[in-house]
Amino acid sequence: MPSDATIVFYLIGLTAIMMASNRVRYDLIALLVLVTLALTGILTPTEAVAGFGATIIIMVAGLFVVGEMLDRTGVARTVGDLILKQGKGDEVRLMIPLCAGAALLGSVMSSTAVVAIFIPIVMRVARDTGINAARLLMPMSFGALLSGMLTLIGTPGNLAVSDALRDATGEPLGFFSFSLIGFIVLAGTLVFFAFVGRHLLGPKYADGSDQPRTRSRSFAEMYRDHGVERVEVLRLEHAYEGAAAREFELSAPRILARRRRGPRGNANTSLYSSGMDFQPGDLIVVVGSEAEMAAFRDRPGIEFVSSFYDDMNAWIDTLGIMEVMVHPEASVLGQTIEDLEFRSVYGLEVLALKRGPDPVASFKDEKLRKSDRLLVAGKWTKLDRINSRSRDFVVLEEPAERALSVPNSNKLWIAMIILFTMIAVSLGGMSITIAVILAAIAAVLTGTVSTNQAYRSIKLETLVLIAGMLPLATALDKTGGTEIIVDGLISMAGAENPRAVMFAMFFLTMSLSWILSNTATLVLVAPIAVNAAISMGVSPMPMAIAVLVAGSAGFASPVSSPVVTLVVNPGGYKFIDFLKCGLPLTVLVMLIAIFVIPLVFPF
């Protein structure tokens, strides 16, 4: 009858085969692992489901809410714009700051939190460029995993290595003792992805091709296609109220929207309605022909600010457009725009009407026919509601810039304060889990996300995958499987060649980190590595550093760390993707460690 340890080894192999086959969902595999461990008696039912109560599960759930906050308030867009500006749409120039940034930030805070924060940023960059998100998410997550090699607090497991050294020699690791090795590995990783790794992660573009996607038309293209010549942003220097406001409206081209600064400096944008008053400093969006706009700009008290298209980012969150088609069986057939009271019913402004290939010049009194196309403008929330009137209108197209809009952009600074406070208190000594929970609560209380949005943002499949795999590490340790692996590798390496023993320790640590947590692996292996070096009469420092580096090299498994697991679903990765990209990178890191560490820290 096989021992419990043998059963665990078989279960690990079967799990790897099922994941590699890509025929069973990862979260279902994790649940099957959990149930098997309970049914075989290797773990008690309480031990088998203990992963669902682990602090990492609560933290990851909270981080999903924080990530949603960053996306909905525009923080992800702002950071993404900075990266896009530097990267200029080039895949390698985008990948490098994402990977290096995740590594540097993860060296001083939770790398899991870093990945959760970066995911919406990467997705935003991928949408804006059309580049396949899978070619950016994995380098970013691997960068965060490498953060454990940069500083003493990069991962809790590093403290276990430091304690093992202090217990044996009286000298613990310093904060930057091994940073040089970490930066060499990071540089090698960036070179790997720039020249090799990115080509192993699927097609370059999101539509599955190696050519840029056919994108939606821009605001400008949609306006011009419907015969709208100019859309400009103007600033008013005088007030217009009552009868003066009405007179101003009649003398102007079509006024689409007004923006006014509130008492706290926030910008309030309103779709224009007849009789709306104006104050000095108000911005207005005006639509008209070249001649109309030129004549209007020449009036005193009106200052040209910009073309609407050139100032798109300032307006995209609150003012959008859609092209809709009149349904062939619509109840509005035969009615005019005025008859419909379109503005009061829908809260939208009809900018143009197109019948067949040509725009209709004077469309206000034109009776609607089936398949007429309207260009409508207004707030995105109002535009989205027109979808519910499918019996009257069918949405044909949204502008490409729609992907850039964020619904709560007016709360960007609130989100930034929540984010930096979360980072600051975690660095100040507060549990990162508690800091994340407080940040998620603050996100809901401040209205940056609603309660329903917060719950919808939590990816249950990711939580189940992590929680279901955690008991496997417990089973390996409980059955003595870990000691079997350790003893086997040490006996194979022999005690005469310190570099061979260091290789064995690296391989052991790396392999266990694919199954156990990084911290558990280093707690287990670090004392063994240090004591092995002392028994051989050589310095324990290179052996300890090799183990530390190996603990952050779990690239070849999607469940080696929550840092990696978090990107599985948004990246659409398969198990084979981690093998194709992770194994060669692991070999590269191993070669760097084996040959460079003894040069920096001689035996």
N, C-alpha and C positions, 0 to 999 in steps of 0.2 A: 504494500500500500504506500503510495507516495507521501512524503512528508508535507507538512503545511508549507514549508519554504519552496518545495518543488511545485506545489500547486500555484503559488504566487508567481513563480517564474513562468510557468505555462500561461497563466492569465496575462502576464505582461506581454508575452510573445503574441498571444491571440489578440490582445488589444491593438498591438502595433499592426498586425495583419489586417484587422477590420478597418482601422483608420487608413491604411495604405490603399485598401480596395476602393475607398470612397463610395461604398454602396450603403453605408449605414451612417446616419447623422452622428456627429461627435458627441452631442449631449446624450443621445440614446445609448451610445457605447459606454459613456461614463456611468449612467444609471445601471447598465448591465454589470459593470465591474462592481459597483456598490452592492447590488443584490447578490452576486455570486459570492463575494466575501462574507456576506451574512449567512447565506444558505449553507456554505461549507463549514461554518463555525469558526473560520479563521478570525473573524471579528464578531463581536457582539452586535446586535442591532443598533445599540446606542453608538458604538464606535463607527459602524458603517455609515450612519447618517450624520456623524459629527461635523463633517465638512460644511453642511448647510448652516451650522452655527459658528463657523470660523470667522474671525474678524476680517479676513481678506474678502469674504463675500459681502459683508456689510459695507466695507470700504469701496469695493468695485461698484456696488449698486449706487452709492452716493456719488461716485465719480461720474457715472452715466448722467446723473442729474446736473452736475456741474458742467459737463461737456455740452449738454443741451442748452444750459444758460449761456455758455460762451458762443454757441452757434446762433441762438435767437436774438442776442443783443448786439452781435456784430464784432465781438472780440476776435472770433475765429477769422472773420473777413478782414479785419484790420491787420492781424498778424500775417494772414495769407497774402494780403496786398503787398506787405513789406517783402515777403519772400519772393513773390512774383516779380516785384520791381527789380530785385537783385538777380533773380534767375532768368528774367526776360523770356520765359516760356521754354527754356532749354531744360530737358529732363535732368541732366547731370547737375546743372547749377541749381536746380530745385532740390534735388536729393541731398546734396552735401549739407546745406544749412539745416535741413530737417533732421538728418542723421546726427550731425555734430551738435546741433542745438539740443536734441533729446538727450544726448550723452552728457553734455555739460550741465544741463538743468537737473538731470537725474543724479548727478554726483553730489548734489546738496539737498535733494528732497526725494520723496518716494518716486521711484521710476515707474511704478504702476500709475501713480497720479499723473506723471508726465505724459505717458502714452494716452491716457484718457483725455487729457487736455489737448494733445496734438491731433487726435483722430479727427475731430471736426475741422481743424485747420487743414489737414492733408486732404480731406474730402472736398473742402472748398477749393483748394488749389487744383485738385484733379478736375472738378467741374469747370473751373474757369479756363483750363488749358486743354481739356479733352484727353489728357494723359490718363492711362489706366491707373486707377488708385492702387492696384496691387503692386505696381512698380515703385510706389513711394512708401506705402504703409510698412512693408517688411523692413526696408532699410531703416526707417524711423524707429521701429520697435527694437531692432537689433542694436541701434545706437543707444537706446535707453537701457538695454541689457548690459551693454559695455560700460555704462556709467559706474557699475560696481568695481571696475578696475581703476578708476580715476582717483577716488578719495576713500578715506577710512570709513566714512559714513555712507558711501555709495550704496551699500547693501548691509543689512544687519549681520550677515554671515562673515563679513570682514572683521567684525569685532571678535568673533570666535577665533579667527586666525591670530589676531593680535593677542588674545588671552592665552592661546596655546604657546606662543612665543614668549610671552612674559612669564608664564609658569615654568618654562624650561630654561630660559636664559636671563630672566629679569628685565629684558628690554622689549617693550611692546612696539608695535608699529606706530609711526608718526602719521599725521593727517595726510601728508603727501609722499610718504615713503616710497610708494610704488607707482606714483603718477606717471613717471617717464615711461614705464612699461605700458601702462594703460593708453597713453597717447600714441605710442608706436603701434599698438594693436588697432586703435581707432583709425589712424592714418592708413594702415593696411586694409582695414575694412572699407574705408571710403574708396580706395583705389580698386579694390575687388568689385564693389558695386558699380563703379564708374565704367569699368572695362569688361566685366564678366557677369556679375550677379544680376543686374537689371535685365539682361537678355534671357535669363532663366525664369522670368516671372510673367510670362504671357505676352500678348501683343501690346504694342506701345500705346495704342489709343483705346478709349473706353468702349468703342463700338465693335471691338474685336479685330480691327484691321491694323495694318501698319501704315495707314494714311490718315491724315487729320479727318475728324468727323465732319459731316455736313451739319453745320450748326443752324439754329434758328436765326431768323433775321433780327437785326438790331432795331432799337427804337427808331433810329433815323431812317432805316430802310423801309420799315412799316409805314412811317409817316409819309415818306415821299411816294411810296407805292399808291397811297390813297389821295395823292394830290395836295398834301399839306406841305407848303414850301418852307416855312420858317417857324421855329419854336424857340423863343428867346426868354431869358430871365432878365427882368428889369427892376431897378430900385426906384421907389418913389420918394421925392423930397418934400412933398406937400400932403396935407390931410384932405380927404374927400369924404364927406358925410352927408346923409340925407339926399336932398335934391342934387347937390354937387357930385355925390357918388354916382347917382343915376346918369347925370350928364357926362361924367367921365366914362362910364361904361358904354354909352352910345357913341362916343367919339373914338373909342379904342377898337382895335381888332379884337378877336375873341379872347377873353381872359379866361384862362383855364384854372388857375389856382393862385392862392395867396399864402405867403409865409410871413409870420410875425414872430418876433422874439418875445418870449414871455418874461415875467419879472425875474425869473431865476436864470435867464439866458438861454432857456430851452426854446427850440424852434417849433412852432405850431403851424402845420400845413392844413389848409382847408380848400376843398373844391369850391370854386367861385360860384356864388349864387347872386341873382339880380338884387341890387340894392345894398350889397355888402360894402361896409365902410373901409376906408384905407387910412393908415397913419404914416407919418414920415418914417422912412427906414423899411417899410414893408417891401418884400420881394413879390413880384407877380410873374407868372408864366403866361406868355401871350402867344397866340397862334395866328398866323396870317401869311399873306403873300409877301414877296420881297418889297414891293412898292408900299404896301400898307405898313409894314414894319419900319421901313425907312422913314416914312412920314411921321409915324407915331414917335419914333426915337428922337426926332428933331424938336419935339415939344419941350418947353421949359419945365424943369422939375422932374424930368425922367432921365435916369442914368442907365446905360446899357451895362449889364454885368457879364453875361456870357451867353453863348448858344446853349440851349438846354442839353444838347448832346455832349458838350464839352464839360458840363457840370453835373453829369449824370449821377455820380456817387452821392451827391448832396441831396438828391430828390428820389432816388430809386426806391427807398424804403417806404415812402408814403404816396407816391404818385406813379401809377402804372397805366398800361394800355393793353387791350386785347382786340383781336379781330374775331368777330362773331358772325355767324351766318343765320339768316332767318330760316327757321325750320319749314319744310314744304307744307306741313299741316299746322302751322302756328296760328294761334288765335289772333295775332296782331296783323295778319295779312289785310291789306287795304287801309290800314291806319297810317297816319303820319307820325313823325317823331313828336310833334306838338300834341297830337291826339293822345299819344301814349303817356304824356307827362313823364318822359323817360327819366328826367333828373329826380323828380320826387318819388317815383316808383322804385327805381333802381339805385338812386344815389350816384349816377354816372352821367358823364357828358358824352354825347355823340359827336365825334370830331369829323367824320367823313362817312359817305356812303358810296359803295362801289357796286355797280351793276354790270356783270360781265367783266370785260377787261378794263373798263374805263370808270374813273370816279365821276359821280354826279355832282355838278358844280353847285347848284342851289337845291339842297336836299331836304331842307326843313319842312317844306310842304309836299314833299314827294311821298306818295303812298307806297308802303312797303310791299314788295313782291317776294315770292319764294326764292331762296338762294341769294337774295341781296346780302352783301357783306358790309357790316358796320365796324368802324374803328371807334371803340369806346374807351374813355379815360376816367380814372378815379382812383380811390384807394384800393389796394390789393384785396382787402377784406370784402369790399363791395364787388369787385370784379369776380372774385371767387364764387360769390353767391349767385351770379348769373348762370353758373353751371346747373343750379337746381331748377332753373326754368327750361329744362331740356325740350319741352314741348314747343317753346317759342324760339329759343336761340341755341345754337350749337357753337361751342368755342372751337375756333379753327387754329389759332396761333397766339402764342405769347412771345414777347421779345426775348432775345437771348439774355438780356440783362436781368431778367426776372430771377435767375439763379443767384444774383448778387444781393438781392433784397433780404433784409432781416426784419422781422415783425416788431421787435422791441429795441430798435436802435437808440431810442431816447434814453434807454437805461444802460447804455454801454459802460458809463463810469461806475455805476452801481456794481455791475458785474466785475469790473476790474478791481474795485475795492474788496469785494468778496473773495476773489481769486487770490490777490496778494495777501490779504489777511489770513487766508487758509495756509498759504505757504509760510508766512511769517510765524504764526503760532506753532506750526509743526516743527519749524527750525528752532523755535524757542523752547522746545521740550514737550509740548503737548502731543499726545498720541495722534498720529496721522489719521487714524480711523475716526477719532472724535472730531478732529479738525474738519474732515471731509463731511461728516454728518452735519456739523454746524453750518458748513458752507451750503449744503443742499437745503437745509431748513431756511437759511437766509435767502436763498434764491427764490423759494416759494413765497416767503413773507414779503419780500420786496416787489413781487410781481414780475420778476424777470422770466419766470416760468410759472404756469398755473399748476395746480395739484395734478390735474389730469395729464398735462404735458410731462410732468415729472415722472409719473408712473409709466407712461407710454415710452419714455426714453430708456427705461431699464430693460436691457436685453437679457431676458430670462434664460435663453439658450446658453449664453456665455456663463452665467452664474451656475447653471446646472453642470456644465462641463467642468468648471473649476472645482465645485463642491464634490462632484462624483469621483474625481481623480485623486483628491486628497487622501481618502482612506487607503489607497494603494500604497502610499508611502508608509502609513501606519502599519499595514500588513507586512511589508518587507522588513521593517524594523522588528516587529513583534515576533515574527517567525525565525529570526536569525539569518534571513537571506542576505542582509547587508554584510554581516561578518563573513559569510561564505565568499562573497565577491571580493572583499578586502584581502582575506587570507590567500585566495587564489592568485590575485594579481601580484602581491608582494613575493610570494614564493616563485612566481615566474620571472620576476625582474632580477632576483638575486641581490646579494648585499655587497658585491664588489664594485659595481659601477654606479656612482651616484647619479649620473645623468640618466641611466636606464631606470633607476628607481624613481627619479623625478618624472620621467615619462609615464611610468606606471601609475604614479600618484595623480598626474594630470588626467590620464585616461580614466582612472577610477572616479575621480571627482566629476569629470564631465559626464560620464555615463550615468552616475547616480543622480546628477542634477536634472537629467531628463525624466526621472521618476520621482525623486524626492524634491522637496523645496530646496532652494539655494541655501537657505540658512541651515536646515537640517543636515544637508550634505557636508557643509563646511564644519559644523559642530562635530560631526562624526569623523571626518577624514583629517582635519588639521592636526589634532594631537598625534595621530598615527604618523603623519608625514614628518612632523618635528622630531618625534622620538626616533624614527627610522634614521634621520640624518645624524642625530647625536650618537646613536649606536654605531654608525659607520665612521664616526670621528670627523665629520664635515660640518660646515656651517648650516644651521637649519633655515637660514633666511631664504636662499633660493628655492628650497623645497616648499616653504610656506607661501612664497609669492606665486609659485607655479600652481599650487592648490587654489589660491585666491583667484587667479586669472581663470582657471578652469571652471570655477563655480559660477562665473558669469559668461560661460561659453555654451549655453544650452540652445544652440541655434537650430538643431536638426529635428526638434520635436515641437509640435504646436501646443503641447501641454507642459513644457518644461518650466514655465513661469507664467503667472498672470500677465506679465509684461508682453509676452508673445501671444498668449491666448486671446487677449483683447482684440487683436487685429484679424483674427481668423474670419469672423463673419463679415465685417465691413470690407475686407480684402477679397472675400470669396475664395480663400485659399483651400487647397487640398493638402493632405498629408505629404503627398509626393513633392509639393512645392517647397516644403521645408527641408525635405531630403535633398532635392536638387540644388537648392541655394545654401542650405545650412551645413551640409557635410563638407563641401569644399572650403567654406569659410572656417569651419571648425579645424580642418587640416591646416589652413593658413595660420590661424591663431596658435595652434599647437606648435607649429614650426617656429614661429616667432618666440613663443615662450621657451621652448627647449634650447634654442640657440642664443637668444638675446639675454634671458634672465641670468645665466651664469656669467655673462660679460659685465652686467651691472652689479650683480651680487655674487661674487666668486664663492665657490664651495669652501 
